[in-house]
């Protein structure tokens, strides 16, 4: 299943996600800190969706109430 999520409160604007059988197959962020977001995408590739959510939810960026990793966890929850 492919899904596109519009982020809020972050430098990234969109997250394109592909999940198959409960496993993250691919993640691509549009905008944001390119190197860091490539790293996050590489780290979560092959992980179970529930594991990604539990590791990334509630991570904050500086004084913001959210972050790009947190937005990814929200997107994965919304996909379910």
C-alpha positions as CSV (number, residue, x, y, z in Angstrom):
1,X,0.0,0.0,0.0
2,X,1.3,3.4,-0.9
3,X,0.4,6.5,1.0
4,X,1.2,10.2,0.9
5,X,1.0,12.2,4.1
6,X,1.0,16.0,4.4
7,X,3.1,17.0,7.4
8,X,2.3,19.8,9.8
9,X,4.7,21.8,12.0
10,X,7.9,20.6,10.3
11,X,10.3,21.6,7.6
12,X,9.4,18.6,5.5
13,X,6.1,19.0,3.6
14,X,5.2,15.5,2.5
15,X,6.0,11.9,3.4
16,X,5.5,9.2,0.7
17,X,5.3,5.8,2.4
18,X,5.1,2.2,1.0
19,X,4.0,-0.6,3.4
20,X,3.6,-4.2,2.5
21,X,2.3,-6.9,5.0
22,X,2.9,-4.6,8.0
23,X,6.5,-3.8,7.0
24,X,7.8,-0.5,5.8
25,X,9.2,-0.9,2.3
26,X,10.1,2.7,1.4
27,X,9.9,6.2,2.9
28,X,10.6,9.5,1.1
29,X,10.4,12.9,2.7
30,X,9.9,16.1,0.6
31,X,11.6,19.1,2.2
32,X,13.3,19.1,5.5
33,X,16.9,18.1,6.4
34,X,17.8,15.9,3.5
35,X,20.6,13.9,5.0
36,X,18.9,13.3,8.3
37,X,15.6,12.3,6.6
38,X,17.4,9.9,4.2
39,X,19.0,8.3,7.3
40,X,15.6,7.9,9.0
41,X,14.2,6.4,5.8
42,X,17.1,3.9,5.6
43,X,16.8,2.9,9.2
44,X,13.0,2.2,9.2
45,X,13.1,0.3,5.9
46,X,12.3,-3.3,6.6
47,X,10.9,-2.6,10.1
48,X,7.4,-3.5,11.2
49,X,5.1,-0.6,11.3
50,X,4.3,-1.0,15.0
51,X,8.1,-0.9,15.8
52,X,8.6,2.3,13.8
53,X,5.6,4.0,15.5
54,X,6.8,3.0,19.0
55,X,10.3,4.3,18.4
56,X,9.4,7.6,16.6
57,X,6.2,8.9,18.2
58,X,6.6,11.9,20.5
59,X,10.0,12.9,19.3
60,X,10.3,16.7,19.3
61,X,12.4,19.0,17.2
62,X,13.8,21.9,19.3
63,X,10.8,23.7,20.9
64,X,8.2,22.3,18.4
65,X,5.6,19.9,19.7
66,X,6.4,17.6,16.7
67,X,9.3,16.5,14.4
68,X,9.7,14.7,11.1
69,X,10.1,11.3,12.8
70,X,6.9,12.0,14.9
71,X,5.1,13.0,11.7
72,X,6.2,9.7,10.2
73,X,4.7,7.8,13.2
74,X,1.4,9.8,12.7
75,X,1.3,8.9,9.0
76,X,1.8,5.2,9.8
77,X,-1.0,5.3,12.4
78,X,-3.3,7.0,9.9
79,X,-2.5,4.3,7.3
80,X,-3.7,1.5,9.6
